[in-house]
Amino acid sequence: MSAVVSTTCCCGSLLPEAVQCPDHHQLWRSGQRLTSVGRIVALYPQDPCSQCHWPIWSDHQAGCSVKANIDNANARGKATEALLTAYVHGKLTHYPAGTRKDAIALFEKARRWFDAQGFTKVESQVVLADEDTGGVADFIFDGMIVDLKCTYDVAETHHLQVGGYIELRRGDGSPYPEGAVLHVTERYAAAKLIRLDPPVVCADFRVLRAAYRVVTRRKGA
């Protein structure tokens, strides 16, 4: 039996513009793998898991129900994001077979919010990068970077993630674009847009990135 060879993997891309590999979700530019915004933000201290007591950015112990809930929320969020992405580009004609019911319910809240905004320019899955860092913003609506979160609560790390995207979008010395988290959750009847203070979240992200560079340098990574 012959091996299946991927025809879409672009890891190691030599292109001067940043690209994300659709197979491995890594970001590459000019032959260099970029450090993701998420990896940098993971340096932010968080409380240990309430059940297995491992830090929540690390692997949880086997059978941890908190980890199972996190994985379920991630899958629900990805399904909701996929629906909203298709919708904002006018490509959602029906719900694909097997679409999660909870994702549909959250999407409908996000759709109603989007329909009420009247945006004129819509971008999705936007790759942002500088010389060594990259990230993929969920949406940019009329220049405002919007990260969709379908979690129970919005965490500080979510703010910092958007701060990273803003920092990459603006470049050195450019004006700060707007940034926000679109929070869509079962416990709220409607989607809630949480606007952030761009200079503050960018400054905080820069501190984390500097710390990440120190850690990787001293570890010889």
Stockholm file with secondary structure:
# STOCKHOLM 1.0

chainA/1-221         MSAVVSTTCCCGSLLPEAVQCPDHHQLWRSGQRLTSVGRIVALYPQDPCSQCHWPIWSDHQAGCSVKANIDNANARGKATEALLTAYVHGKLTHYPAGTRKDAIALFEKARRWFDAQGFTKVESQVVLADEDTGGVADFIFDGMIVDLKCTYDVAETHHLQVGGYIELRRGDGSPYPEGAVLHVTERYAAAKLIRLDPPVVCADFRVLRAAYRVVTRRKGA
#=GR chainA/1-221 SS CCCCCCSSCCTTCCCSSCEECTTTCCEEETTEECEEHHHHHTTSCCCBCTTTCSBTTSCCCTTCHHHHHHHHHHHHHHHHHHHHHHHHTTCCSSCCTTCCHHHHHHHHHHHHHHHTTCCSCEEEEEEEECSSEEEEEEEEETTEEEEEECSSSCCHHHHHHHHHHHHHHHCTTCCCCCEEEEECCTTSSSCEEEECCHHHHHHHHHHHHHHHHHHHHHHTC
#=GC SS_cons         CCCCCCSSCCTTCCCSSCEECTTTCCEEETTEECEEHHHHHTTSCCCBCTTTCSBTTSCCCTTCHHHHHHHHHHHHHHHHHHHHHHHHTTCCSSCCTTCCHHHHHHHHHHHHHHHTTCCSCEEEEEEEECSSEEEEEEEEETTEEEEEECSSSCCHHHHHHHHHHHHHHHCTTCCCCCEEEEECCTTSSSCEEEECCHHHHHHHHHHHHHHHHHHHHHHTC
//
